Amino acid sequence: MSAAPAFAQTPALPQEPGNCGTIIIPPGLGIGPGADITSFNPLFITSAYNAEAAGLMFESLLWINRYHQIDWSRSIASSVTTPDAGKTYDVTMRPWLWSDGVPVTTKDVLYAFDLIKAYGTSYAGYGAGGMPGIIASLTASDAAHFQVVLQHQVNPDWFILNGLSQLAPLPAHAWEKYNTDQIWQGQSSPAFFGVVDGPLLLSGFTVGVDAAFVPNPRYGGAPMHFERFIMKFENAEGQELQAVESGDLDMSNLPFDLYDQASHLPGAHVVTLPPAYAWHELIPNLANPRTGYFADVRVRQAIADAINQQQIISLAMHGHGLPDYGPVPVVPPIFLSPAAKAGSYPVGYDPAKARALLAAAGYAPGEDGIMGKGGQSISFTLEIPAGQPLRIEMAESMQQDLRAVGIAMQIRQVEFNKMLSQMVHEPHAWEAILVGENLAAYPSGEDLFVTGGYLNNNGYSDKKMDALVAQSTDEPGMAGLYAYQDYASAQQPVIFLPNEQYSVLVRNGLHGVGDFINPLGAWAPEKLYCTAAAAP
């Protein structure tokens, strides 16, 4: 990876945080161009953008920091113990209030779990951390203590980070009057969310325009240093940058191709963020009869070997990216297998190997040079989110690489939420999709690549993969996780692609941006504050 260009340094931090008045930002800071918010209910969030909004309103039972450790200062739980090393978990909650003054208690945790079970596969976290089926019983001894007993003993690190963390309280006293259909219907209605326990209250929502928040006066954590917080929906990177220049936004992702220009803008500075815990992926649809060739692992490996990731990083990300060939991001390296740490992957840029794999699978070039077998050519359409220069450039680079080994790929831009809905609900309507994948704190893959997994949207199924994922979640230690990630790197259930490292353009006088954005996708709005240089 080439060195990142140098930019103006963030102004020195003041001694006392000041009030910012109104802060206006787009969704998706640190993870890519924003998209419209479609749900504020943590039970139904289907995108990182919805998760950002819901996370402002509802506090986590366990707040996971960028080092994949529990930050108890931001968690409603004050302690978690497992007396039998993996089957039973005793949780203590600290005193906390809903925004209407009612105490947050274990009743709210049990209520949230009942809703998770009631919604089943409609629940956004279904399958991750084994939820909800892995829980044999959930009981409360009093208002501050509850116990989770699992169906069987598991890897405690995995369950605490991926499963137990999902049991965030929901306001039973405010929501019990609604049935499950009414809760579903109210997921984008500000009127439904009058009671929250997170740092911010939703004060307004205009579809396709913005979502507005104000500080929750009864929030039990650190105080906010602003009076209003607005998520403004700008669906193209260029629009976001122009909005910062004009003063309509206080910060935005900095498009890679505009780094040099942005570094000289008056009244703003650049903050480089740690990479999100994520990777890009080309999702091949194994469930679509038109693309049956994707079911052959040799074809998937050939696609991975044909793609020049360093070229994508250099051209599309302007040197701000990290190659990725497996399901565990390289930063931070705490979960990488020994082979991955050594940079030894079963795939990598090797066009000759890609052509050999296709030949071994029985494919030969036709008159047009496209590889085919049995009357079917390896030709597919890749859908990408509309209006996103990074992904357009990534797709165009891959298109050239694949054509060089005899694979034809067309590119189609689709509105992000429409593409997401199609991917989940219309398995035969698409052939391949390019998106980013944000991971859970423990990258075990139970929701992504297990047969029938909630986020397994492309029909991938492999018995050995299922067994290795089960090993990673059931057995203490990381031997299972290492074996899973090495096998997934060879299998390429999706084609793993580079992860970009974003910087954001921030108006001068606004501080705390680096601490505000968590690489795991959560926001910490209490970290933002201003100086006199940033007049409200």
C-alpha positions in Angstrom: 0.0 0.0 0.0 1.3 3.4 -0.9 1.8 6.0 1.8 -1.1 8.2 2.5 -0.5 11.9 1.6 0.1 14.3 4.4 -2.6 16.8 5.4 -3.1 19.7 7.7 -3.0 18.5 11.3 -6.0 18.7 13.5 -6.0 21.9 15.6 -4.8 21.6 19.2 -7.5 20.5 21.6 -8.8 23.1 24.0 -8.8 22.6 27.8 -12.6 22.9 28.2 -15.1 21.5 25.7 -17.5 24.1 24.3 -21.1 23.9 23.0 -21.4 23.4 19.2 -25.0 24.5 18.9 -26.1 22.4 15.9 -24.0 19.7 14.4 -25.0 18.5 10.9 -23.4 15.3 9.4 -24.2 12.6 6.8 -24.7 9.0 7.7 -21.9 6.6 7.0 -18.9 8.5 8.4 -15.9 6.3 8.2 -17.6 3.5 6.3 -18.6 5.1 3.0 -21.1 7.4 1.3 -24.3 7.7 3.3 -27.8 6.4 2.5 -31.2 7.4 3.7 -32.4 6.1 7.1 -35.3 3.6 6.9 -35.5 2.4 10.5 -34.7 3.6 14.0 -35.6 0.3 15.7 -32.5 -1.7 16.8 -34.6 -4.9 16.2 -34.9 -4.2 12.4 -31.7 -2.4 11.3 -30.5 -3.8 8.0 -27.7 -1.3 7.2 -24.9 0.4 8.9 -26.6 3.7 8.4 -29.7 2.6 10.3 -27.5 1.1 13.0 -25.8 4.5 13.5 -29.2 6.2 14.0 -30.6 3.5 16.3 -27.3 3.6 18.3 -27.8 7.2 19.1 -31.2 6.5 20.7 -30.7 3.1 22.5 -27.8 2.4 24.8 -25.9 -0.9 24.5 -25.9 -3.5 27.1 -22.2 -3.9 26.3 -20.4 -1.2 24.5 -17.6 -2.7 22.4 -14.6 -0.4 21.7 -12.3 -0.4 18.7 -10.0 -2.9 20.4 -12.9 -5.4 20.7 -13.0 -4.9 24.4 -16.0 -3.9 26.6 -16.0 -0.3 27.6 -17.9 -0.5 30.9 -18.3 3.3 31.0 -20.6 3.2 28.0 -22.3 -0.1 28.9 -25.6 -0.5 30.8 -24.2 -3.8 32.2 -21.6 -3.2 35.0 -20.3 -6.8 35.0 -20.6 -10.2 33.3 -19.4 -13.5 34.8 -19.6 -17.1 33.6 -19.4 -19.4 36.6 -19.2 -22.5 34.5 -16.9 -21.2 31.8 -19.3 -20.9 28.9 -22.9 -22.1 29.6 -24.2 -19.7 32.2 -23.8 -15.9 32.2 -24.6 -13.7 35.2 -25.1 -10.0 34.3 -25.4 -7.0 36.7 -26.9 -3.8 35.4 -26.0 -0.4 36.7 -28.7 2.3 37.6 -30.0 3.9 34.4 -33.1 5.8 33.3 -35.4 6.0 30.3 -35.9 9.5 28.9 -39.2 9.7 30.7 -37.6 9.0 34.1 -38.6 5.4 34.5 -35.7 3.1 35.6 -34.2 0.7 33.1 -34.5 -2.7 34.6 -34.1 -6.4 33.8 -37.8 -6.4 32.8 -36.7 -4.4 29.8 -34.1 -6.9 28.9 -36.6 -9.8 29.2 -39.0 -7.8 27.1 -36.4 -7.2 24.4 -35.6 -10.9 24.3 -39.3 -11.8 24.0 -39.5 -9.5 20.9 -36.4 -11.0 19.4 -38.0 -14.4 19.7 -41.4 -13.2 18.4 -39.8 -11.6 15.2 -37.6 -14.6 14.5 -35.9 -14.2 11.1 -37.3 -10.6 10.8 -35.0 -9.7 13.7 -31.9 -8.0 12.3 -29.4 -9.9 14.4 -30.9 -13.3 13.9 -28.3 -16.0 14.0 -25.4 -13.8 15.1 -24.0 -15.0 18.4 -26.5 -17.9 18.1 -29.4 -15.6 18.9 -32.0 -16.3 19.9 -32.1 -20.1 19.7 -28.9 -20.7 21.7 -30.6 -19.3 24.9 -32.2 -22.0 27.0 -33.4 -19.6 29.7 -33.3 -16.0 30.6 -34.4 -15.1 34.1 -34.1 -12.1 36.4 -33.5 -12.4 40.2 -34.3 -8.7 40.7 -34.3 -5.4 38.8 -30.6 -5.3 38.4 -29.5 -8.9 37.9 -30.3 -11.4 35.2 -29.0 -14.8 34.2 -28.6 -16.4 30.7 -28.3 -20.1 30.4 -27.4 -21.5 27.0 -28.4 -24.8 25.4 -24.8 -25.9 25.6 -21.4 -24.7 26.6 -19.8 -22.3 24.1 -16.7 -20.1 23.6 -17.4 -17.3 26.2 -15.6 -14.6 24.2 -17.7 -15.3 21.2 -21.0 -15.3 23.0 -20.4 -12.3 25.1 -19.2 -10.2 22.2 -21.7 -11.4 19.5 -24.7 -12.8 21.5 -25.0 -11.4 24.9 -24.3 -7.9 23.5 -27.6 -8.1 21.6 -29.7 -8.1 24.8 -30.0 -4.3 24.9 -33.0 -3.2 27.0 -36.1 -1.9 25.2 -38.8 0.3 27.0 -41.4 -2.3 28.1 -43.5 0.2 29.8 -43.8 2.3 26.6 -44.0 -0.5 24.0 -46.1 -3.1 25.7 -49.3 -1.4 24.5 -48.3 -2.2 20.9 -48.5 -5.6 19.2 -45.6 -6.8 17.1 -47.2 -5.5 13.8 -47.6 -2.1 15.3 -43.9 -2.1 16.4 -42.9 -3.1 12.9 -45.0 -0.4 11.3 -43.6 2.3 13.7 -39.9 1.7 13.0 -39.5 4.9 11.0 -42.0 7.0 12.9 -40.6 9.7 15.3 -43.8 9.5 17.3 -43.1 5.9 18.2 -39.7 6.7 19.8 -40.6 9.1 22.5 -38.9 6.9 25.2 -35.2 6.0 24.8 -32.2 5.4 27.0 -29.4 6.5 24.7 -27.6 9.9 24.4 -30.1 11.4 21.9 -33.8 11.7 21.3 -35.3 11.7 17.8 -37.0 15.1 17.3 -37.8 14.9 13.6 -37.6 12.8 10.5 -38.2 13.8 6.8 -37.9 10.9 4.4 -35.1 11.4 2.0 -34.0 14.6 3.7 -32.7 14.3 7.2 -33.2 13.0 10.8 -32.9 15.4 13.7 -32.0 14.6 17.3 -31.6 16.5 20.6 -29.7 15.5 23.7 -31.6 13.1 26.1 -31.7 15.2 29.4 -31.8 12.0 31.5 -29.0 10.2 29.7 -26.8 8.5 32.3 -23.5 8.9 30.5 -21.3 11.9 29.6 -23.1 15.1 28.6 -23.4 16.3 25.0 -21.8 19.5 23.8 -24.4 20.5 21.3 -28.1 21.4 21.2 -29.2 19.6 18.0 -27.7 16.8 16.0 -28.8 16.3 12.4 -28.1 13.4 10.0 -28.5 14.9 6.6 -29.0 12.4 3.7 -26.4 13.1 1.0 -26.1 10.1 -1.2 -23.1 11.0 -3.2 -19.6 11.7 -1.9 -19.2 14.8 -4.1 -22.4 16.3 -2.6 -21.1 15.8 0.9 -17.8 17.5 0.2 -19.6 20.5 -1.4 -21.9 20.7 1.6 -18.9 21.0 4.0 -17.5 23.7 1.7 -20.8 25.6 1.8 -21.3 25.2 5.5 -24.3 22.9 5.1 -22.4 20.0 6.8 -19.9 20.0 9.6 -18.0 17.0 8.4 -18.2 14.4 5.7 -16.2 11.5 4.3 -13.4 12.8 2.1 -13.6 11.3 -1.4 -10.4 9.6 -2.3 -10.0 11.4 -5.6 -10.4 14.8 -3.9 -7.7 14.5 -1.2 -5.3 17.0 -2.7 -8.0 19.5 -3.4 -9.6 19.2 0.1 -6.3 19.5 2.0 -6.1 23.2 0.9 -9.7 24.1 1.7 -9.9 27.1 4.2 -11.9 26.6 7.4 -11.6 22.9 7.5 -9.1 20.1 8.5 -8.7 16.4 7.7 -9.0 13.7 10.3 -7.8 10.2 9.3 -9.8 7.4 10.9 -8.8 3.8 11.7 -10.4 1.5 9.1 -13.8 0.2 9.9 -14.0 -3.5 10.9 -15.1 -4.4 7.5 -14.3 -5.5 4.0 -15.7 -5.0 0.6 -17.2 -8.0 -1.1 -18.3 -9.1 -4.5 -21.3 -11.3 -3.6 -21.8 -14.1 -6.3 -25.4 -15.3 -6.4 -25.2 -19.1 -6.1 -29.0 -19.3 -5.9 -29.6 -17.8 -9.3 -29.8 -20.4 -12.1 -28.4 -17.9 -14.5 -25.1 -17.9 -12.6 -24.8 -21.5 -11.6 -21.0 -21.4 -12.4 -20.5 -19.5 -9.1 -21.2 -22.8 -7.2 -17.8 -24.1 -8.4 -15.2 -23.1 -5.9 -12.6 -23.0 -8.7 -14.6 -20.3 -10.5 -14.8 -18.2 -7.3 -11.1 -18.7 -6.7 -10.4 -17.7 -10.3 -12.3 -14.5 -9.8 -10.3 -13.7 -6.6 -7.0 -14.5 -8.4 -7.9 -12.3 -11.4 -8.6 -9.2 -9.3 -5.6 -6.9 -8.7 -6.4 -5.6 -5.2 -3.3 -3.4 -5.0 -4.4 -1.7 -8.2 -7.9 -1.1 -6.6 -6.2 0.4 -3.5 -3.9 2.6 -5.7 -6.5 3.8 -8.2 -9.9 3.8 -6.5 -8.7 4.4 -2.9 -5.7 6.5 -3.8 -3.5 4.5 -1.5 -5.9 4.5 1.4 -6.8 0.9 1.8 -5.9 -2.6 3.0 -6.0 -5.7 0.9 -8.3 -8.4 2.1 -8.5 -12.1 1.1 -10.4 -13.6 3.9 -13.3 -13.0 6.4 -11.2 -11.4 9.2 -10.0 -7.8 8.6 -6.2 -7.3 9.0 -6.7 -4.3 11.3 -6.7 -4.8 14.2 -4.8 -8.1 13.9 -5.9 -9.6 17.1 -8.1 -12.3 15.4 -5.9 -13.1 12.5 -4.7 -16.7 12.0 -0.9 -17.3 11.8 -1.2 -17.8 8.1 -3.1 -14.5 7.6 -0.7 -12.6 9.8 2.1 -13.9 7.6 0.1 -12.7 4.5 -0.2 -16.3 3.3 -3.6 -16.7 1.6 -4.9 -19.4 -0.8 -5.8 -16.7 -3.3 -4.0 -13.5 -4.5 -3.4 -11.6 -7.7 -2.4 -14.3 -10.2 -4.1 -14.1 -13.6 -2.2 -17.2 -14.9 -3.5 -19.2 -12.0 -7.0 -17.9 -12.6 -7.0 -19.1 -16.2 -5.6 -22.5 -15.1 -8.4 -22.9 -12.5 -11.0 -22.1 -15.1 -9.5 -24.6 -17.5 -9.4 -27.3 -14.8 -13.1 -26.6 -14.2 -13.7 -27.4 -17.9 -14.1 -23.9 -19.2 -12.7 -22.8 -22.6 -12.8 -19.5 -24.4 -15.5 -18.9 -27.0 -15.2 -16.9 -30.2 -15.6 -13.7 -28.1 -12.9 -14.8 -25.7 -15.3 -15.4 -22.8 -14.9 -18.6 -20.9 -17.8 -21.0 -21.2 -18.9 -24.6 -20.7 -22.1 -26.5 -21.8 -23.4 -23.5 -23.6 -23.2 -21.2 -20.6 -20.6 -18.3 -20.6 -19.2 -16.8 -17.4 -20.9 -13.5 -17.9 -22.8 -11.7 -15.2 -24.0 -8.2 -14.1 -22.6 -6.6 -11.0 -24.9 -4.3 -9.1 -23.3 -1.4 -7.2 -24.7 1.4 -5.1 -25.6 4.4 -7.3 -23.6 7.6 -7.1 -20.6 6.2 -5.2 -17.4 7.0 -7.1 -15.3 4.6 -5.0 -17.4 1.6 -5.9 -17.8 2.7 -9.5 -14.0 2.8 -9.8 -13.6 -0.5 -8.0 -16.1 -2.2 -10.3 -14.4 -0.8 -13.4 -11.0 -2.0 -12.3 -12.4 -5.5 -11.6 -14.2 -5.5 -14.9 -10.9 -5.1 -16.8 -9.1 -7.7 -14.6 -11.9 -10.3 -15.1 -12.0 -9.6 -18.9 -8.3 -10.4 -19.0 -9.0 -14.0 -17.9 -12.1 -14.5 -20.0 -14.9 -13.4 -17.6 -17.4 -10.8 -18.7 -18.8 -8.6 -16.0 -21.3 -5.8 -16.7 -21.9 -3.0 -14.2 -25.3 -1.6 -13.1 -25.8 1.2 -10.6 -28.8 0.7 -8.3 -30.1 2.9 -5.4 -28.6 1.5 -2.2 -31.8 0.6 -0.2 -33.4 -0.9 -3.3 -30.3 -3.0 -3.9 -30.3 -4.1 -0.3 -34.0 -5.1 -0.4 -33.4 -7.0 -3.6 -30.5 -8.9 -2.2 -32.5 -10.1 0.8 -36.0 -10.6 -0.7 -35.5 -11.4 -4.4 -32.9 -14.1 -4.7 -33.4 -14.6 -8.4 -33.4 -10.9 -9.4 -29.7 -10.3 -9.1 -26.5 -12.0 -10.2 -23.7 -10.3 -8.2 -23.6 -7.3 -5.8 -20.7 -5.1 -4.6 -21.1 -3.8 -1.1 -19.2 -3.4 2.1 -19.7 -5.9 5.0 -19.4 -4.6 8.6 -18.6 -7.4 11.0 -19.5 -8.3 14.6 -16.9 -7.8 17.3 -16.0 -11.5 17.2 -15.6 -12.3 13.5 -16.8 -15.9 13.6 -19.1 -15.8 10.5 -22.1 -17.7 11.9 -24.6 -15.3 10.3 -22.6 -14.9 7.0 -21.5 -18.2 5.7 -23.3 -21.0 7.7 -26.0 -22.8 5.6 -29.2 -20.8 6.0 -27.4 -18.0 8.0 -29.4 -14.8 8.3 -27.0 -12.8 6.3 -26.1 -15.6 3.9 -28.0 -14.1 1.0 -26.3 -15.8 -1.9 -27.1 -19.4 -1.2 -23.7 -20.5 -0.1 -23.6 -23.9 1.7 -20.7 -26.1 2.7 -20.7 -28.8 5.4 -17.1 -28.3 6.3 -17.6 -24.5 6.6 -20.6 -25.2 8.9 -18.5 -27.5 11.1 -15.6 -25.0 11.3 -17.8 -22.1 12.2 -19.4 -24.3 14.9 -15.9 -25.1 16.2 -15.1 -21.4 16.4 -18.2 -20.6 18.4 -18.3 -23.6 20.6 -14.7 -24.2 21.7 -12.8 -21.8 23.9 -9.7 -20.1 22.4 -9.1 -19.1 18.8 -8.0 -22.3 17.1 -11.5 -22.8 15.6 -11.6 -19.2 14.4 -8.2 -19.6 12.8 -9.3 -22.8 11.0 -12.6 -21.1 9.8 -10.9 -18.1 8.4 -8.2 -20.0 6.5 -10.9 -22.3 5.0 -13.1 -19.3 4.1 -10.1 -17.7 2.4 -9.9 -20.8 0.2 -13.6 -21.1 -0.4 -14.3 -17.5 -1.2 -18.0 -17.8 -0.3 -18.0 -14.1 -1.3 -15.1 -12.6 -3.2 -13.2 -10.7 -0.4 -12.1 -7.3 -1.5 -10.0 -4.4 0.0 -11.2 -2.3 2.9 -10.7 1.4 2.5 -9.4 3.7 5.2 -11.5 6.9 5.2 -10.6 10.4 6.3 -13.2 13.0 7.1 -13.2 16.7 6.3 -14.2 18.6 9.4 -14.9 22.3 9.9 -12.3 24.0 12.1 -13.2 24.2 15.7 -15.1 20.9 15.8 -13.1 18.4 17.8 -13.3 14.8 19.0 -14.1 13.3 15.6 -11.6 10.5 15.9 -13.1 9.3 19.2 -16.7 9.9 18.0 -16.5 7.2 15.3 -16.0 3.6 16.4 -14.6 1.3 13.7 -17.2 -1.3 14.8 -19.9 1.1 13.5 -21.2 2.8 16.6 -21.1 6.6 17.3 -20.1 8.3 20.6 -21.7 11.8 20.2 -20.6 12.9 23.7 -17.0 13.0 22.3 -17.8 16.0 20.0 -17.2 19.5 21.2 -16.3 22.9 19.8 -14.1 25.9 20.3 -14.7 29.5 19.4 -13.4 28.8 15.9 -16.6 26.9 15.3 -19.5 29.3 15.9 -22.9 27.6 16.1 
